[in-house]
Amino acid sequence: MTRAFAFVLLSAALLGTAPSARSECTDILVTKGASAEGACMITYACDGEFHPHLSRTPAADHGPGEFYEIRRGGKVIARIPQPPHTWAVVGLMNEHQLAIGETTFDGRPELQNPKGALHYWTLMRLALQRARTAREAIHVITDLADKYGYASTGESISIADPDEVWLLEIIGPGPGGKGAIWVARKIPDGYVCCHANKSRIGEFPLDKPGECLYSKNVISFAVKKGWYDPKAGKPFRFCDVYCPATPEKLRYTATRVWSILRRVAPSLQLSPDYHRGVEGAEPYPLWVKPDKKLTLHDVMQLMRDHYEGTPYDMRKGITAGPFGCPNRWRPISWKVDGRPGFWERPISDHRTGYSIVAQCRSRLPDPVGGVLWYGVDDTYTTCYIPLYCCIDQVPPSYARGSLQKFTWDSAWWVFNLVANFACLKYSYMIRDIQKVQADLEGNLIALQPAVDQTALALYKTDPALMRRYLTDYCVTHGELVVRRWKELGEYLICKYNDGFVKDENGRPRPVGYPAPWLRKVLQLSSRIQTSLRRAERKKNREGRKE
């Protein structure tokens, strides 16, 4: 008997745009010692124009004749023996609180191996089904890649369990090559790391297996290719060798890293020079110690960022329009009249399919300790819902819908409608959205200790009832959030109709445009009139000469 699984959530991440078709994600990694509650946490924003479907894969027992089949072009290209047992998976967390996320860094495109059997999303799925810890997941991914071939471009993969957080970076050996080239680093306890579509691991220790793992060929392969000279007296840096930086790539990727780190540790006063491509600027550290330990809410808020309060604030300037909309429609790089342009790429992206904040807690048993906080559409305007890792159902509205047809029955479409409508009068509507967001998320976070304690008591006496209780809680509250967001959408459409804003009594009031924007209009109008008068005078002078 054979079993094959389609990993829709991750494969859908391929639907992105420039500068790389797959470079669309942002991850944050938080260790126990950096967390206010002693939880390991990772985040993942899967960005791209697609409609996600939240899924659950049940645990299963397998016999000696069962295989996981890899198909391509309708043909089976690899048959991987199933282990005796595979774990249940909800989204991107399994029943042992193992969580995973990724960003694509591409790196050297010539290193992609088209004949490799396993893409990164398949390796992540197999790791969640076969591993209990982050270290085990690294071995599952790299062992399978070595045996069956790695097919993707460069990937940074975040992996967390209740005790450890690791960053694995992996790239292929090129057409016809075997296995993969990789390095994995354990994030030191008490620190925070992040990555955003560029390799981040630089130097790494060769003799500390408790802190760093790597493929045998990670350095020798680079030497063979002429990308690294051991005699040059410079240390080997994985990110420099396998993902060389360019000013465009740094602006697209390192700006997000800088913004996360500047908010986590403002005392470091990290310079923007590196992400602006200033020659000789120091790369940002792989990890930083936060100025204060991060709460779950803090981590959610880190995923909500348009560079507010910095020189790159996307709510400011002519491109934000009169109402400070931070969204920039794709493509991100463009030309007009032969002149190039480039939008900033924020952490909060209007094209996000879904995002997660995985919460892994060693002080609680796995069924209670692991919670995947899940949100759809833009991180800035989403509302995260809790999904305990032991649940056996997911909220139905998060598992249905299509990009081809709007429906109120789809959570993604409900959130997408609210986010898109807000662009009409963003500075007004975002306040209404954040009010509801704060109320719902605040209540869910405030309820968590009580839910944990109830579930823990049931875990000790009736595990089946505990699972039913947590499933009912997650499904009920997930659907409650969608219903409340639908009401929010209807409220916004009514309140902000035809450019008016209804007051507290429901009366439409004209609010016009912000004064700073009107000043710019008058200044521009004045310049245009001056130009026209000059042109007219010039025309008259030339007419008199004739």
RODO-2510 file (C-alpha; in nm, 4 decimals, decimal comma):
residues 546
     n   res          X          Y          Z
     1     m     0,0000     0,0000     0,0000
     2     t     0,1273     0,3537    -0,0768
     3     r     0,0322     0,6908     0,0609
     4     a     0,0991     1,0336    -0,0910
     5     f     0,0200     1,3701     0,0566
     6     a    -0,0184     1,7102    -0,1107
     7     f     0,1280     1,9918     0,0926
     8     v    -0,0971     2,2676    -0,0394
     9     l    -0,0052     2,5352     0,2149
    10     l     0,3631     2,5362     0,1308
    11     s     0,3475     2,4613    -0,2389
    12     a     0,1173     2,7600    -0,2774
    13     a     0,4021     2,9796    -0,1522
    14     l     0,5563     2,9454    -0,4977
    15     l     0,3111     3,1959    -0,6414
    16     g     0,5155     3,5098    -0,5804
    17     t     0,6888     3,7837    -0,7744
    18     a     1,0175     3,9762    -0,8073
    19     p     1,2988     3,9650    -0,7320
    20     s     1,2511     3,5898    -0,7076
    21     a     0,9341     3,3972    -0,7752
    22     r     0,9667     3,2345    -0,4350
    23     s     1,1339     3,5036    -0,2235
    24     e     0,8263     3,6113    -0,0324
    25     c     0,8477     3,5147     0,3364
    26     t     0,9669     3,6424     0,6764
    27     d     1,0543     3,4366     0,9887
    28     i     1,1350     3,5232     1,3515
    29     l     1,2939     3,2735     1,5928
    30     v     1,2607     3,3239     1,9708
    31     t     1,4349     3,1017     2,2276
    32     k     1,3033     3,0088     2,5738
    33     g     1,5308     3,2528     2,7523
    34     a     1,4159     3,5382     2,5269
    35     s     1,0481     3,4653     2,5966
    36     a     0,8581     3,6146     2,8898
    37     e     0,6799     3,2830     2,9485
    38     g     0,9718     3,0534     2,8713
    39     a     0,8318     2,9363     2,5373
    40     c     1,0215     2,8678     2,2186
    41     m     0,8487     3,0518     1,9353
    42     i     0,8884     3,0842     1,5611
    43     t     0,6873     3,2899     1,3161
    44     y     0,6337     3,2418     0,9459
    45     a     0,4566     3,4645     0,6917
    46     c     0,3833     3,2771     0,3708
    47     d     0,3500     3,5584     0,1187
    48     g     0,2117     3,5350    -0,2329
    49     e    -0,1126     3,5719    -0,4225
    50     f    -0,2872     3,2465    -0,3328
    51     h    -0,5758     3,1136    -0,1229
    52     p    -0,4443     2,8933     0,1594
    53     h    -0,6252     2,5953     0,3068
    54     l    -0,5533     2,5052     0,6678
    55     s    -0,5110     2,1291     0,6969
    56     r    -0,4682     1,8536     0,9524
    57     t    -0,2944     1,5229     0,8806
    58     p    -0,3799     1,2486     1,1331
    59     a    -0,1227     1,0204     1,2886
    60     a    -0,0918     0,6827     1,1138
    61     d     0,0663     0,3400     1,1500
    62     h     0,2475     0,1951     0,8481
    63     g     0,3467    -0,1543     0,7445
    64     p     0,6718    -0,2669     0,5782
    65     g     0,5230    -0,2311     0,2288
    66     e     0,4081     0,1293     0,2582
    67     f     0,5821     0,4160     0,0815
    68     y     0,5595     0,7920     0,0473
    69     e     0,5555     0,8509    -0,3280
    70     i     0,7090     1,1532    -0,4982
    71     r     0,5446     1,2213    -0,8329
    72     r     0,6465     1,4594    -1,1071
    73     g     0,4797     1,4927    -1,4444
    74     g     0,2455     1,2093    -1,3538
    75     k     0,5357     0,9722    -1,2882
    76     v     0,6656     0,8301    -0,9629
    77     i     1,0254     0,9506    -0,9305
    78     a     1,0926     0,8290    -0,5747
    79     r     0,9400     0,5875    -0,3250
    80     i     1,0367     0,6605     0,0342
    81     p     0,9635     0,3854     0,2879
    82     q     0,7235     0,4972     0,5570
    83     p     0,8340     0,4656     0,9211
    84     p     0,6233     0,2435     1,1481
    85     h     0,4377     0,5515     1,2725
    86     t     0,3903     0,9106     1,1547
    87     w     0,2788     1,1944     1,3808
    88     a    -0,0337     1,4067     1,3520
    89     v     0,0219     1,7535     1,2035
    90     v    -0,1923     2,0669     1,2295
    91     g    -0,0756     2,3292     0,9827
    92     l     0,2971     2,3554     1,0533
    93     m     0,3099     2,1994     1,4009
    94     n     0,2989     1,8333     1,4954
    95     e     0,1611     1,6624     1,8044
    96     h     0,4992     1,6869     1,9827
    97     q     0,5106     2,0674     1,9547
    98     l     0,7615     2,0540     1,6702
    99     a     0,7065     2,3586     1,4469
   100     i     0,8642     2,4639     1,1198
   101     g     0,8758     2,7617     0,8814
   102     e     1,0923     2,8853     0,5932
   103     t     1,2065     3,1622     0,3654
   104     t     1,3609     3,1090     0,0215
   105     f     1,6979     3,2742    -0,0381
   106     d     1,7634     3,1163    -0,3805
   107     g     2,1389     3,1863    -0,3608
   108     r     2,3299     3,0608    -0,6607
   109     p     2,0649     2,9500    -0,9149
   110     e     2,3145     2,7216    -1,0876
   111     l     2,3069     2,4992    -0,7781
   112     q     1,9464     2,3906    -0,8240
   113     n     1,9295     2,0235    -0,9147
   114     p     1,6269     1,9596    -1,1399
   115     k     1,6640     1,5845    -1,0966
   116     g     1,6514     1,5996    -0,7178
   117     a     1,3391     1,4280    -0,5868
   118     l     1,2602     1,6397    -0,2818
   119     h     1,1595     2,0044    -0,2705
   120     y     1,1812     2,1946     0,0561
   121     w     0,8051     2,1822     0,1237
   122     t     0,8036     1,8018     0,0993
   123     l     1,1036     1,7790     0,3309
   124     m     0,9291     2,0033     0,5838
   125     r     0,6146     1,7916     0,5716
   126     l     0,8127     1,4697     0,6149
   127     a     1,0065     1,6207     0,9058
   128     l     0,6840     1,7112     1,0856
   129     q     0,5475     1,3609     1,0328
   130     r     0,8651     1,1777     1,1353
   131     a     1,0483     1,3872     1,3975
   132     r     0,9799     1,4724     1,7604
   133     t     1,2493     1,7376     1,8119
   134     a     1,4208     2,0114     1,6133
   135     r     1,7447     1,8111     1,5981
   136     e     1,5594     1,5060     1,4698
   137     a     1,3903     1,7244     1,2069
   138     i     1,7287     1,8453     1,0814
   139     h     1,8458     1,4867     1,0449
   140     v     1,5233     1,3822     0,8689
   141     i     1,5542     1,6679     0,6183
   142     t     1,9239     1,6294     0,5461
   143     d     1,9279     1,2475     0,5426
   144     l     1,6387     1,2345     0,2958
   145     a     1,7978     1,5071     0,0815
   146     d     2,1246     1,3120     0,0750
   147     k     1,9526     0,9913    -0,0270
   148     y     1,6895     1,1145    -0,2737
   149     g     1,8292     1,4490    -0,3898
   150     y     1,7392     1,8077    -0,3035
   151     a     1,5381     1,9825    -0,5764
   152     s     1,4825     2,3393    -0,4543
   153     t     1,6995     2,6501    -0,4538
   154     g     1,8452     2,7887    -0,1300
   155     e     1,6232     2,7726     0,1783
   156     s     1,6410     2,9038     0,5334
   157     i     1,4299     2,6768     0,7546
   158     s     1,3207     2,7679     1,1098
   159     i     1,2659     2,4722     1,3424
   160     a     1,1460     2,4834     1,7036
   161     d     1,0549     2,2351     1,9722
   162     p     0,9734     2,3064     2,3394
   163     d     1,3427     2,3328     2,4316
   164     e     1,5449     2,4420     2,1279
   165     v     1,5261     2,6652     1,8221
   166     w     1,7423     2,5964     1,5155
   167     l     1,8075     2,7603     1,1814
   168     l     1,8887     2,5248     0,8924
   169     e     2,0175     2,6648     0,5625
   170     i     2,0321     2,4308     0,2679
   171     i     2,1114     2,4546    -0,1040
   172     g     2,1566     2,2066    -0,3880
   173     p     2,4751     2,0746    -0,5518
   174     g     2,3766     2,1691    -0,9073
   175     p     2,2454     1,9540    -1,1963
   176     g     2,3434     1,5905    -1,1592
   177     g     2,4882     1,6430    -0,8101
   178     k     2,4101     1,4330    -0,5069
   179     g     2,2492     1,5311    -0,1798
   180     a     2,2647     1,8895    -0,0570
   181     i     2,4966     2,1442     0,1014
   182     w     2,3821     2,2707     0,4375
   183     v     2,4578     2,4112     0,7796
   184     a     2,2361     2,4319     1,0893
   185     r     2,2900     2,6493     1,3944
   186     k     2,1186     2,6323     1,7314
   187     i     2,0048     2,9783     1,8408
   188     p     2,1655     3,0446     2,1837
   189     d     1,9167     3,0544     2,4687
   190     g     1,8107     3,4073     2,5485
   191     y     1,8466     3,5319     2,1918
   192     v     1,6264     3,6171     1,8933
   193     c     1,7038     3,5447     1,5273
   194     c     1,5262     3,6237     1,2016
   195     h     1,5574     3,5729     0,8264
   196     a     1,3857     3,7153     0,5196
   197     n     1,4819     3,5576     0,1854
   198     k     1,8566     3,5799     0,2251
   199     s     2,0967     3,3314     0,3812
   200     r     2,1932     3,4541     0,7291
   201     i     2,4471     3,2029     0,8658
   202     g     2,7996     3,3407     0,8315
   203     e     3,0875     3,1856     1,0233
   204     f     3,0115     2,8676     1,2171
   205     p     3,2043     2,6354     1,4499
   206     l     3,3280     2,3065     1,3057
   207     d     3,3776     2,1304     1,6379
   208     k     3,0608     2,1954     1,8397
   209     p     2,7970     1,9409     1,7328
   210     g     2,5726     2,0497     2,0170
   211     e     2,5498     2,3939     1,8626
   212     c     2,6188     2,3435     1,4931
   213     l     2,5644     2,0694     1,2357
   214     y     2,6741     2,0777     0,8720
   215     s     2,7269     1,8678     0,5625
   216     k     3,0741     1,7238     0,5036
   217     n     3,1050     1,9104     0,1748
   218     v     2,9929     2,2534     0,2916
   219     i     3,3433     2,4036     0,2593
   220     s     3,5124     2,1635     0,0159
   221     f     3,2397     2,2155    -0,2446
   222     a     3,2947     2,5931    -0,2339
   223     v     3,6703     2,5456    -0,2653
   224     k     3,6228     2,3168    -0,5649
   225     k     3,4005     2,5781    -0,7331
   226     g     3,6536     2,8524    -0,6698
   227     w     3,4174     3,0482    -0,4424
   228     y     3,6391     3,0204    -0,1356
   229     d     4,0162     3,0129    -0,0925
   230     p     4,1270     2,8750     0,2453
   231     k     4,4709     3,0302     0,1907
   232     a     4,3293     3,3821     0,1608
   233     g     4,3231     3,4175     0,5382
   234     k     3,9505     3,4965     0,5582
   235     p     3,6969     3,2864     0,7526
   236     f     3,4445     3,0797     0,5602
   237     r     3,0997     3,2396     0,5648
   238     f     2,8132     3,0270     0,4331
   239     c     2,5910     3,3248     0,3455
   240     d     2,8627     3,5050     0,1504
   241     v     2,9637     3,1962    -0,0479
   242     y     2,6241     3,0465    -0,1258
   243     c     2,4102     3,3627    -0,1328
   244     p     2,6232     3,6581    -0,2484
   245     a     2,4739     3,9973    -0,1660
   246     t     2,3729     4,2651    -0,4135
   247     p     2,2378     4,6115    -0,3239
   248     e     1,8954     4,5210    -0,4656
   249     k     1,8783     4,1940    -0,2729
   250     l     1,9912     4,3613     0,0505
   251     r     1,7236     4,6269     0,0207
   252     y     1,4591     4,3591    -0,0399
   253     t     1,5723     4,1285     0,2420
   254     a     1,7999     4,2922     0,4982
   255     t     1,5658     4,5868     0,5549
   256     r     1,3159     4,3459     0,7093
   257     v     1,5871     4,1841     0,9227
   258     w     1,7036     4,5282     1,0384
   259     s     1,3487     4,6315     1,1304
   260     i     1,2885     4,3204     1,3411
   261     l     1,6218     4,3490     1,5209
   262     r     1,5854     4,7245     1,5795
   263     r     1,2514     4,6608     1,7518
   264     v     1,3783     4,3638     1,9532
   265     a     1,6948     4,5417     2,0686
   266     p     1,6652     4,9181     2,0125
   267     s     1,9640     4,9724     2,2419
   268     l     2,1918     4,8336     1,9683
   269     q     2,1021     5,1275     1,7406
   270     l     2,1661     4,9167     1,4329
   271     s     2,2621     5,1228     1,1311
   272     p     2,0562     5,1133     0,8111
   273     d     2,3774     5,1255     0,6059
   274     y     2,3929     4,7517     0,5388
   275     h     2,0407     4,7184     0,4019
   276     r     2,0945     5,0319     0,1938
   277     g     2,3952     4,8651     0,0298
   278     v     2,6613     5,1027     0,1676
   279     e     3,0001     4,9580     0,0787
   280     g     3,1891     4,8232     0,3797
   281     a     2,8842     4,8272     0,6114
   282     e     2,8740     4,5483     0,8693
   283     p     2,6125     4,2731     0,8203
   284     y     2,3536     4,2447     1,0934
   285     p     2,4190     3,9872     1,3663
   286     l     2,2582     3,6459     1,3207
   287     w     2,0959     3,6802     1,6623
   288     v     2,0520     3,9510     1,9261
   289     k     1,9634     3,9582     2,2932
   290     p     1,6321     4,1411     2,3323
   291     d     1,6204     4,4491     2,5522
   292     k     1,3269     4,2849     2,7293
   293     k     1,1830     3,9362     2,7132
   294     l     0,9142     3,8993     2,4500
   295     t     0,5536     3,8067     2,5166
   296     l     0,3364     3,6192     2,2696
   297     h     0,1693     3,9495     2,1847
   298     d     0,5082     4,1150     2,1297
   299     v     0,5995     3,8484     1,8749
   300     m     0,2681     3,8891     1,6942
   301     q     0,3326     4,2627     1,6775
   302     l     0,6820     4,2108     1,5345
   303     m     0,5115     4,0545     1,2341
   304     r     0,3176     4,3794     1,1860
   305     d     0,5626     4,6239     1,0365
   306     h     0,5803     4,8757     0,7526
   307     y     0,8915     5,0448     0,8991
   308     e     0,6709     5,2751     1,1054
   309     g     0,8652     5,5552     1,2700
   310     t     1,1717     5,5167     1,0469
   311     p     1,2886     5,7039     0,7351
   312     y     1,1371     5,4164     0,5339
   313     d     0,7876     5,4480     0,6877
   314     m     0,5568     5,3302     0,4094
   315     r     0,2649     5,5361     0,5435
   316     k     0,4496     5,8535     0,4464
   317     g     0,5152     6,0343     0,1207
   318     i     0,3340     6,0688    -0,2080
   319     t     0,3304     5,6923    -0,2692
   320     a     0,1117     5,6417     0,0409
   321     g    -0,1607     5,8638    -0,1030
   322     p    -0,3660     6,1080     0,1026
   323     f    -0,4605     5,8513     0,3673
   324     g    -0,1233     5,6918     0,4405
   325     c    -0,1763     5,3485     0,2840
   326     p     0,1415     5,1396     0,3309
   327     n     0,0655     4,8914     0,0529
   328     r     0,2551     4,9014    -0,2765
   329     w     0,1124     4,7048    -0,5662
   330     r     0,3419     4,4653    -0,7503
   331     p     0,5746     4,4490    -0,9333
   332     i     0,8126     4,5721    -0,6632
   333     s     1,0672     4,6945    -0,9191
   334     w     0,9611     4,8825    -1,2341
   335     k     1,0563     5,1380    -1,4973
   336     v     0,8806     5,4464    -1,6296
   337     d     1,0230     5,6369    -1,9262
   338     g     1,3407     5,4339    -1,8916
   339     r     1,3881     5,5350    -1,5268
   340     p     1,3970     5,2511    -1,2676
   341     g     1,1919     5,2452    -0,9499
   342     f     1,1736     5,0116    -0,6510
   343     w     0,9191     4,9871    -0,3705
   344     e     1,0206     4,8951    -0,0166
   345     r     0,9377     4,5381     0,0809
   346     p     0,7803     4,5385     0,4301
   347     i     0,7306     4,2573     0,6803
   348     s     0,3532     4,3077     0,6624
   349     d     0,2609     4,2330     0,3037
   350     h    -0,0856     4,2757     0,1550
   351     r    -0,0350     3,9536    -0,0449
   352     t     0,0285     3,7267     0,2536
   353     g    -0,1620     3,4004     0,2228
   354     y    -0,1290     3,3005     0,5873
   355     s     0,1062     3,3458     0,8795
   356     i     0,1780     3,1640     1,2040
   357     v     0,3215     3,2201     1,5487
   358     a     0,4167     2,8774     1,6861
   359     q     0,4245     2,8575     2,0658
   360     c     0,6135     2,5567     2,2107
   361     r     0,6061     2,5226     2,5909
   362     s     0,8132     2,2650     2,7784
   363     r     0,6355     2,3265     3,1111
   364     l     0,3195     2,1666     2,9721
   365     p     0,2560     1,8236     2,8180
   366     d     0,2663     1,8241     2,4393
   367     p    -0,1110     1,8240     2,3715
   368     v    -0,1505     2,1390     2,5833
   369     g     0,1883     2,3033     2,5390
   370     g     0,1933     2,3338     2,1604
   371     v    -0,0217     2,6087     2,0105
   372     l    -0,0134     2,7272     1,6507
   373     w    -0,1500     3,0803     1,6325
   374     y    -0,2799     3,1094     1,2783
   375     g    -0,3879     3,4083     1,0715
   376     v    -0,4863     3,4606     0,7085
   377     d    -0,4065     3,7479     0,4726
   378     d    -0,2009     4,0556     0,5688
   379     t    -0,0292     4,0197     0,9086
   380     y    -0,1090     4,3838     0,9862
   381     t    -0,4843     4,3340     0,9541
   382     t    -0,5269     3,9688     1,0486
   383     c    -0,6375     3,8229     1,3810
   384     y    -0,4478     3,5207     1,5100
   385     i    -0,6494     3,2242     1,6375
   386     p    -0,5152     2,9448     1,8614
   387     l    -0,4851     2,5889     1,7312
   388     y    -0,3673     2,3445     1,9982
   389     c    -0,1490     2,0768     1,8433
   390     c    -0,3696     1,7892     1,9598
   391     i    -0,6942     1,8993     1,7956
   392     d    -0,8547     1,6615     1,5467
   393     q    -1,0469     1,9237     1,3430
   394     v    -0,9748     2,2735     1,2142
   395     p    -1,2215     2,5641     1,1807
   396     p    -1,4069     2,4906     0,8534
   397     s    -1,3899     2,8451     0,7121
   398     y    -1,0082     2,8265     0,7179
   399     a    -1,0075     2,5083     0,5111
   400     r    -1,2219     2,6122     0,2147
   401     g    -1,2446     2,8681    -0,0618
   402     s    -1,0769     2,9525    -0,3901
   403     l    -0,8877     3,2497    -0,5276
   404     q    -1,1239     3,2392    -0,8261
   405     k    -1,4463     3,3181    -0,6386
   406     f    -1,5330     3,5416    -0,3427
   407     t    -1,7382     3,3872    -0,0635
   408     w    -1,8236     3,4906     0,2921
   409     d    -1,7720     3,1237     0,3839
   410     s    -1,3942     3,1546     0,3424
   411     a    -1,1916     3,3071     0,6290
   412     w    -0,9261     3,4233     0,3824
   413     w    -1,1773     3,6114     0,1680
   414     v    -1,3336     3,7770     0,4726
   415     f    -0,9985     3,9084     0,5952
   416     n    -0,8891     3,9944     0,2415
   417     l    -1,1996     4,2030     0,1793
   418     v    -1,1486     4,4048     0,4984
   419     a    -0,7808     4,4634     0,4208
   420     n    -0,8493     4,5709     0,0619
   421     f    -1,1393     4,7992     0,1505
   422     a    -0,9253     4,9718     0,4139
   423     c    -0,6954     5,0991     0,1381
   424     l    -0,9633     5,3536     0,0377
   425     k    -0,9253     5,5536     0,3604
   426     y    -0,6484     5,3700     0,5418
   427     s    -0,5594     5,6154     0,8184
   428     y    -0,9237     5,6114     0,9298
   429     m    -1,0162     5,2473     0,8837
   430     i    -0,6998     5,0966     1,0311
   431     r    -0,8040     5,2344     1,3698
   432     d    -1,1371     5,0518     1,3499
   433     i    -0,9615     4,7335     1,2401
   434     q    -0,6999     4,7482     1,5147
   435     k    -0,9660     4,8055     1,7769
   436     v    -1,1413     4,4795     1,6873
   437     q    -0,8079     4,3025     1,6377
   438     a    -0,6851     4,4045     1,9830
   439     d    -1,0147     4,3031     2,1443
   440     l    -1,0250     3,9558     1,9865
   441     e    -0,6548     3,8713     2,0188
   442     g    -0,6416     4,0222     2,3658
   443     n    -0,9304     3,8050     2,4820
   444     l    -0,7824     3,4898     2,3271
   445     i    -0,4441     3,5519     2,4894
   446     a    -0,6084     3,6366     2,8230
   447     l    -0,8141     3,3165     2,8089
   448     q    -0,5139     3,0942     2,7396
   449     p    -0,4070     3,0304     3,1037
   450     a    -0,7595     2,9195     3,1963
   451     v    -0,7885     2,7027     2,8866
   452     d    -0,4465     2,5509     2,9624
   453     q    -0,5445     2,4679     3,3199
   454     t    -0,8737     2,3081     3,2181
   455     a    -0,7020     2,1048     2,9473
   456     l    -0,4236     2,0022     3,1866
   457     a    -0,6760     1,8746     3,4400
   458     l    -0,8531     1,6743     3,1696
   459     y    -0,5197     1,5452     3,0372
   460     k    -0,4572     1,3784     3,3742
   461     t    -0,7991     1,2149     3,3930
   462     d    -0,9458     1,1801     3,0439
   463     p    -0,7126     1,2593     2,7472
   464     a    -0,9885     1,1936     2,4933
   465     l    -1,2141     1,4492     2,6607
   466     m    -0,9221     1,6935     2,6721
   467     r    -0,8787     1,6629     2,2958
   468     r    -1,2502     1,7164     2,2417
   469     y    -1,2469     2,0200     2,4711
   470     l    -0,9517     2,1833     2,2933
   471     t    -1,0889     2,1011     1,9503
   472     d    -1,4255     2,2576     2,0360
   473     y    -1,2486     2,5630     2,1812
   474     c    -1,0297     2,6169     1,8742
   475     v    -1,3012     2,5543     1,6166
   476     t    -1,5605     2,7646     1,8005
   477     h    -1,3303     3,0610     1,8544
   478     g    -1,1835     3,0376     1,5056
   479     e    -1,5307     3,0684     1,3558
   480     l    -1,6255     3,3394     1,6068
   481     v    -1,3310     3,5495     1,4845
   482     v    -1,4407     3,5093     1,1221
   483     r    -1,7986     3,6080     1,2061
   484     r    -1,6743     3,9144     1,3936
   485     w    -1,4507     4,0079     1,0990
   486     k    -1,7417     3,9756     0,8583
   487     e    -1,9369     4,2147     1,0805
   488     l    -1,6365     4,4463     1,0777
   489     g    -1,6303     4,4411     0,6982
   490     e    -1,9999     4,5255     0,6755
   491     y    -1,9524     4,8026     0,9325
   492     l    -1,6622     4,9575     0,7386
   493     i    -1,8531     4,9489     0,4081
   494     c    -2,1434     5,1296     0,5724
   495     k    -1,9385     5,3800     0,7748
   496     y    -1,7040     5,4819     0,4927
   497     n    -1,9468     5,5056     0,2027
   498     d    -1,8801     5,7338    -0,0984
   499     g    -1,5913     5,9077     0,0741
   500     f    -1,8032     6,0198     0,3695
   501     v    -1,7518     5,9072     0,7298
   502     k    -2,0584     5,8424     0,9431
   503     d    -2,0478     5,9943     1,2901
   504     e    -2,1618     5,8255     1,6120
   505     n    -2,5231     5,9045     1,5192
   506     g    -2,4925     5,7483     1,1742
   507     r    -2,4891     6,0787     0,9859
   508     p    -2,2491     6,0963     0,6858
   509     r    -1,9912     6,3722     0,7280
   510     p    -1,7509     6,5025     0,4619
   511     v    -1,3961     6,4813     0,5997
   512     g    -1,2095     6,5733     0,2841
   513     y    -0,8355     6,5173     0,2669
   514     p    -0,5616     6,5672     0,5270
   515     a    -0,4172     6,9205     0,5396
   516     p    -0,0572     6,8133     0,4612
   517     w    -0,1757     6,6415     0,1453
   518     l    -0,3878     6,9427     0,0430
   519     r    -0,0842     7,1661     0,0877
   520     k     0,1056     6,9455    -0,1540
   521     v    -0,1837     6,9709    -0,3995
   522     l    -0,1779     7,3506    -0,3754
   523     q     0,2000     7,3609    -0,4108
   524     l     0,1839     7,1369    -0,7159
   525     s    -0,1015     7,3413    -0,8610
   526     s     0,0959     7,6607    -0,8044
   527     r     0,4014     7,5168    -0,9781
   528     i     0,1873     7,4031    -1,2702
   529     q     0,0275     7,7478    -1,3028
   530     t     0,3678     7,9145    -1,2857
   531     s     0,4970     7,6831    -1,5555
   532     l     0,1972     7,7535    -1,7748
   533     r     0,2377     8,1310    -1,7351
   534     r     0,6080     8,1077    -1,8246
   535     a     0,5243     7,9007    -2,1301
   536     e     0,2601     8,1533    -2,2341
   537     r     0,4983     8,4474    -2,1910
   538     k     0,7648     8,2668    -2,3902
   539     k     0,5139     8,1982    -2,6668
   540     n     0,4070     8,5634    -2,6748
   541     r     0,7676     8,6864    -2,6946
   542     e     0,8406     8,4541    -2,9818
   543     g     0,5225     8,5720    -3,1565
   544     r     0,6241     8,9386    -3,1321
   545     k     0,9682     8,8624    -3,2765
   546     e     0,8032     8,7105    -3,5802
***
